[in-house]
């Protein structure tokens, strides 16, 4: 019984230490950026994160997921005139990226023991002047779903 208690206390101590370390790493990675900035960084470590961007000229996003999940919603954002780039680094976790259906989405992927699922219109079927989003995904032991939202954003 004493051994079980020691094991449980050790497990709890390690869990708390990892959680605190994760918060520190996340804060350092994100810096002072916010999802409404035109370029921002976001991280989910040992847990989940729901991020919605309302950027007015989105250029780049760098997102990392470690042992967790992230819901990244870009339906409220407007891309810069040059387009935007999303760099996703997923290790043992999952990401759902939601974009407006009118964006041309191009994906470059490197997947190892994971999966990338695309549910967006074929870029060739969209107008030539449609905003362009390039996604570079590095997925290891995880998953990525990129889906187009058919909902039109509500403007105030």
N, C-alpha and C positions, 0 to 999 in steps of 0.2 A: 504494500500500500504506500509506504514512504517513497519507494522508487517511482511509482506512478505519479505521485504528487510532484516529485522533482522533475520528472519528464514534462509534465504539464506546465510547470512554472518556467522551465527552460524554453519550451515551445512558445509560451506567451511572451517571454522576454525577447526572443529572437524575432517574433512577429512584430512586436512594437518597435524594435530597433530597425527592422527593414522598412516599416511604415514611415518612421521618422527620416530615415535615409532617403526614401523615395520622395518625400515632400521637399527635402532639401535639393535633390537632383532636379526635380520638376521646376522648382522656383528658379534655380540657376539657369536651366535650359531656356525657360520662357523669358527670362529677363524682365524688362518692363513693358513687353508688348501685350496688346489686347486684341481680341478677335475683330474689333472694328478698325484696327490699323490696316493700312494698305499692304503691309508685310508683317506677318506675325509668326510666332512659334508657340506650339502647344504640345503638352505631353500628358499621357495617362500612364501612371505607374502603380501597380498593385491595386487597381480599382478602375472605376469608370469616369468618363468625362463626356459631357454634352456641350458642344461648342456651336454657336450660331454666329455667323459673321454678317455684319451690315456695312462692310467696307464700301466706300464710294468709288474707289479705283484700285481694286485688288490686284496685286502684282505677284505676291508669293506667300506660300504657307509652308512651314516646315513642321511636321507632326511626327512624334514618336510615341509608340505604344509598347509597354513592357508589362507582361502579365496582367493585362487589363483590356478594356474596351473603350472605343471612342465613337461618338456620333457627331460627325462634322457636317453641319448644315450651311450650305452656301447660297441657299435660295434667296436670301435677303441682300446678297452682295451684288455689286456691279463690277465687272472686270475692267482693268485699265484698257486703253485703246490698243496696246500691244498684246493683250491677253494676259494670262496668269499661269503660274507654275506651282504645283503642289508636290512636295517631296514627302512621301509617307514611308516611315521605317517601322515595321511591325514585327515584333518578336514575341511569340506566345501570347497572342491577343487577336482582337478583331477591330475593324474599322468599317463604319458605314458612312460613305460620303454621298450627300444629296446635293444635286445641282439642278438649276433650271433646265427644262427640256429644250430650250432654244440655244444652249451652248454646244459648241463642237468640242467633244472630249476625246483627247488622244491619250493613250496609256502606254507607257514603257514599263514592263514588269520583270522582276526577277523573283521567282517563287521557289522556295525550298520547303517541302512538307507543309504546304498550305494551298490556298485557292484564291483567285481573283475572279469575281463575277461582275460582268458589265450588264447593266439594264438601262442603257442610254440609246438615243437614236443614232443611227449610222451617220457619221459626220458628212458623208457625201450627199445625204438627203436634206441637209439643212442649207439655208442661204449662204452664199459665199462670204457675206459680210457678218456672219454670226460670230459672236465672241468665242475665242479659242482658249480652252483650258487644257494644259498638258499635265498629266499625272505621272510621276515617276514613283513606282511602288517597289519596295524591297520587303518581301513577306517571308518570314521564316517561322514555321509552326504556328500559322495563324490564317486569318482570312480578311479579305477586303471586298466590300460590295459597293459599287458605284452605281447609283440609281438616279434617274431623272425624275424630278417632281413635276407633275402636271398641274399642280396648284399654282395660281398666279399670286405673287406676293401682294399683301395688302399694304397700300401706301396711305399715309395719313394726310 
